[in-house]
Amino acid sequence: MTPKAGKTPKAAKPAALAPGTQPTAVGFLERLKTRQSDVEQAKYQRYFKTGEGDYGEGDFFMGVRMGEVFTLGKEFAAMHPEEIEKLLEQDIHEARAGAVKIMALQAQKKKTTDERRGDLYELYLRRHDRINNWDLVDLGAGNVVGGWLLDKPRDPLYELARSQNMWERRTAIVATSAFLREGQLDDTFAIAEILLHDKEDLIRKATGGWVRDAGRSSRERLLAFLDEHAATMPRTTLRYAIEHLGKEQRAYYLTLKDRVAPS
């Protein structure tokens, strides 16, 4: 059918990945580019702080909705780690998000071998320089890092918690999601203590949020943690941690905070 005069026909989207086809980074990028939107790009520039001196300085967003990135991730979920690393090397944020999404999908799939899970864990830590924004950490740390360490010593998380790199510190607390799902709370509270006075707002939010989530399993342990630390922890961390408490309890812990000099 001939397009009407004055209208430019849309570029045809590449066909879906054929069954049995080995997914590649190049193929993922080709599909990603067909979903670019100037409107979405403008939204990302407002939502993520990419200006000079901001946490996401220099990060480039193509303008693809994350829902579409994740859909592509599911389609390319069998991608080999070597190809995943090629995606991580891209300057395009959505490409790196797709890479981490694929890693998370593989790590949580029951049929994935321990060897592959180990490879994904190693890749995540080795290329943490490319997992360099809060959404990328939150996409993969729980399944890829925490999932691998579930039946292993947790020492690597404590090393990450003391890192000079803020994204590695965020990985340390976010990775404990895997432990919380199994009712294991000790590491979340222990790592939260290490990060409690972190200078970065995104670490403070994560610390408070994960303490709050640990409190879903044990209100008693959450209250004990707050009794010990509420008066001195940053207000942002405290507000996240008490979010699901009753009105009177929230007011009580905020009052404790108000009795000391603001952080």
C-alpha positions as CSV (number, residue, x, y, z in Angstrom):
1,M,0.0,0.0,0.0
2,T,1.4,3.4,-1.0
3,P,1.8,5.9,1.9
4,K,-0.2,9.1,1.7
5,A,1.6,12.1,0.4
6,G,3.4,14.1,3.1
7,K,3.8,11.2,5.5
8,T,7.0,9.3,6.0
9,P,6.5,5.6,6.5
10,K,7.8,4.1,9.7
11,A,10.9,2.0,9.6
12,A,10.1,-1.7,9.8
13,K,11.0,-3.3,13.1
14,P,13.4,-6.2,12.9
15,A,11.6,-9.6,13.3
16,A,11.5,-11.3,16.6
17,L,14.4,-13.5,17.5
18,A,13.8,-16.9,15.7
19,P,13.6,-20.0,17.9
20,G,17.1,-21.5,18.2
21,T,18.9,-18.3,17.2
22,Q,21.8,-17.4,19.4
23,P,21.1,-14.0,20.9
24,T,23.8,-11.4,20.4
25,A,24.6,-7.9,21.7
26,V,24.3,-6.6,18.1
27,G,20.9,-8.1,17.6
28,F,19.7,-6.6,20.9
29,L,21.0,-3.1,20.0
30,E,19.3,-3.3,16.6
31,R,16.0,-4.1,18.3
32,L,16.5,-1.4,20.9
33,K,17.1,1.4,18.4
34,T,13.7,0.7,16.7
35,R,12.0,1.6,20.0
36,Q,13.7,5.0,20.5
37,S,11.4,7.9,21.5
38,D,12.4,11.5,21.9
39,V,9.6,11.9,24.4
40,E,11.0,9.1,26.6
41,Q,14.5,10.5,26.2
42,A,13.3,13.9,27.6
43,K,11.6,12.1,30.5
44,Y,14.8,10.3,31.4
45,Q,16.8,13.4,31.3
46,R,14.5,15.0,33.9
47,Y,14.2,11.8,36.0
48,F,17.9,10.8,36.2
49,K,20.5,13.3,37.4
50,T,23.0,13.3,34.5
51,G,24.4,16.9,34.8
52,E,27.8,17.9,35.8
53,G,28.6,16.8,39.3
54,D,25.4,14.6,39.6
55,Y,25.5,10.9,40.4
56,G,24.7,10.0,36.7
57,E,27.0,12.5,35.1
58,G,27.5,11.7,31.4
59,D,25.1,8.8,31.3
60,F,23.4,8.7,28.0
61,F,19.7,7.7,27.6
62,M,18.5,6.7,24.2
63,G,14.9,7.1,25.1
64,V,13.4,3.5,25.3
65,R,10.8,2.7,27.9
66,M,12.1,0.3,30.5
67,G,9.1,-2.0,30.0
68,E,10.3,-2.5,26.4
69,V,13.9,-3.0,27.5
70,F,12.7,-5.7,29.9
71,T,10.6,-7.3,27.2
72,L,13.7,-7.5,25.0
73,G,15.7,-8.8,27.9
74,K,13.3,-11.8,28.2
75,E,13.5,-12.5,24.5
76,F,17.3,-12.4,24.6
77,A,17.5,-14.1,28.0
78,A,19.7,-16.9,26.7
79,M,22.6,-14.5,25.8
80,H,26.1,-15.8,26.6
81,P,28.1,-13.8,29.2
82,E,30.6,-12.7,26.5
83,E,27.7,-11.0,24.6
84,I,26.2,-9.6,27.8
85,E,29.5,-7.9,28.5
86,K,29.4,-6.3,25.1
87,L,26.1,-4.8,26.1
88,L,27.6,-3.6,29.4
89,E,30.3,-1.8,27.4
90,Q,27.8,0.3,25.6
91,D,27.4,4.0,26.5
92,I,23.6,3.7,26.0
93,H,22.0,3.3,29.4
94,E,19.1,1.1,28.1
95,A,21.7,-1.3,26.6
96,R,23.3,-1.7,30.0
97,A,19.9,-2.1,31.7
98,G,19.1,-4.8,29.2
99,A,22.4,-6.6,30.0
100,V,21.7,-6.5,33.8
101,K,18.1,-7.6,33.2
102,I,19.4,-10.6,31.2
103,M,21.9,-11.5,33.9
104,A,19.1,-11.4,36.6
105,L,16.8,-13.5,34.5
106,Q,19.5,-16.2,34.0
107,A,20.5,-16.1,37.6
108,Q,17.0,-16.7,38.9
109,K,16.1,-19.4,36.4
110,K,16.0,-22.8,38.0
111,K,17.6,-24.6,35.0
112,T,20.6,-22.3,35.0
113,T,23.8,-24.2,35.9
114,D,25.9,-23.2,38.9
115,E,28.7,-22.6,36.5
116,R,26.7,-20.0,34.7
117,R,25.5,-18.4,37.9
118,G,29.1,-18.1,39.0
119,D,30.1,-16.6,35.6
120,L,27.3,-14.0,36.0
121,Y,28.4,-13.2,39.5
122,E,32.0,-12.7,38.4
123,L,30.9,-10.6,35.5
124,Y,28.7,-8.3,37.6
125,L,31.6,-7.6,40.0
126,R,34.3,-7.4,37.4
127,R,32.3,-4.9,35.3
128,H,30.8,-2.9,38.2
129,D,32.3,0.1,36.4
130,R,29.5,-0.3,33.9
131,I,26.7,-1.0,36.5
132,N,26.9,2.6,37.5
133,N,23.5,3.9,38.3
134,W,20.9,3.0,41.0
135,D,18.4,1.3,38.7
136,L,21.1,-1.0,37.2
137,V,22.2,-2.0,40.7
138,D,18.6,-2.6,41.7
139,L,18.0,-4.7,38.6
140,G,20.7,-7.3,39.3
141,A,22.3,-7.2,42.7
142,G,19.6,-9.3,44.4
143,N,19.5,-12.2,41.9
144,V,23.0,-12.1,40.5
145,V,25.1,-11.3,43.6
146,G,22.9,-12.1,46.5
147,G,21.5,-15.2,44.8
148,W,25.0,-16.6,44.3
149,L,26.1,-15.9,47.9
150,L,23.0,-17.4,49.4
151,D,24.7,-20.6,50.4
152,K,28.2,-19.1,50.6
153,P,30.2,-16.8,52.9
154,R,29.0,-13.2,52.6
155,D,32.4,-11.6,53.1
156,P,32.3,-10.0,49.6
157,L,29.3,-7.9,50.5
158,Y,31.1,-6.5,53.5
159,E,34.0,-5.5,51.3
160,L,31.6,-3.8,48.9
161,A,29.9,-2.0,51.8
162,R,33.3,-0.4,52.6
163,S,34.1,0.5,49.0
164,Q,34.9,4.0,47.8
165,N,32.5,3.4,44.9
166,M,28.9,4.4,45.8
167,W,27.4,1.8,43.4
168,E,29.4,-1.0,45.0
169,R,28.1,0.1,48.4
170,R,24.5,0.1,47.1
171,T,25.1,-3.4,45.7
172,A,26.1,-4.5,49.2
173,I,22.7,-3.7,50.7
174,V,20.5,-4.4,47.7
175,A,22.1,-7.9,47.3
176,T,20.7,-8.9,50.7
177,S,17.2,-9.0,49.0
178,A,18.0,-12.7,48.2
179,F,18.6,-13.3,51.9
180,L,15.4,-11.5,53.0
181,R,13.4,-13.7,50.7
182,E,14.7,-16.7,52.7
183,G,14.0,-15.1,56.1
184,Q,17.7,-14.4,56.7
185,L,18.0,-10.9,58.2
186,D,21.4,-10.7,59.9
187,D,23.4,-9.4,56.9
188,T,20.8,-6.7,56.0
189,F,21.0,-5.2,59.5
190,A,24.8,-5.7,59.7
191,I,25.5,-4.0,56.4
192,A,23.0,-1.3,57.2
193,E,25.1,-0.4,60.3
194,I,28.2,-0.1,58.0
195,L,26.3,2.2,55.6
196,L,24.3,4.1,58.3
197,H,26.1,7.4,58.0
198,D,26.9,7.3,54.3
199,K,27.2,10.7,52.7
200,E,25.3,9.7,49.5
201,D,21.6,10.2,49.5
202,L,21.0,7.1,47.2
203,I,22.8,5.0,49.8
204,R,20.8,6.4,52.6
205,K,17.6,5.7,50.8
206,A,18.6,2.1,50.0
207,T,19.8,1.5,53.6
208,G,16.5,2.7,55.1
209,G,14.5,0.8,52.5
210,W,16.2,-2.5,53.1
211,V,16.0,-2.1,56.8
212,R,12.3,-1.5,56.4
213,D,11.9,-4.6,54.3
214,A,13.8,-6.7,56.9
215,G,11.2,-5.4,59.3
216,R,8.5,-7.1,57.4
217,S,9.9,-10.4,58.6
218,S,10.7,-9.3,62.1
219,R,9.1,-6.1,63.6
220,E,11.0,-6.8,66.8
221,R,14.4,-6.6,65.1
222,L,13.4,-3.5,63.2
223,L,12.3,-1.8,66.4
224,A,15.5,-2.9,68.2
225,F,17.6,-1.4,65.3
226,L,15.6,1.8,65.5
227,D,15.9,2.1,69.2
228,E,19.7,1.9,68.9
229,H,20.2,4.1,65.9
230,A,17.2,6.3,65.2
231,A,18.5,9.3,67.1
232,T,21.7,9.5,65.1
233,M,20.9,8.1,61.6
234,P,20.3,10.5,58.7
235,R,16.7,11.6,58.5
236,T,16.4,10.2,55.0
237,T,17.4,6.8,56.2
238,L,15.1,7.0,59.1
239,R,12.1,8.1,57.1
240,Y,12.5,5.1,54.7
241,A,13.0,2.7,57.6
242,I,9.9,3.7,59.5
243,E,7.6,4.0,56.5
244,H,5.4,1.0,57.3
245,L,5.2,1.7,61.1
246,G,2.0,3.1,62.6
247,K,1.6,6.9,63.0
248,E,2.5,7.0,66.7
249,Q,5.6,4.9,66.2
250,R,6.8,7.0,63.3
251,A,6.3,10.1,65.4
252,Y,8.2,8.6,68.3
253,Y,11.3,7.8,66.3
254,L,11.2,11.2,64.5
255,T,11.1,12.8,67.9
256,L,14.2,10.9,68.9
257,K,15.9,12.2,65.8
258,D,14.8,15.8,66.6
259,R,16.5,15.7,70.0
260,V,19.9,15.6,68.4
261,A,21.5,18.0,65.9
262,P,20.3,17.3,62.3
263,S,22.7,15.3,60.1
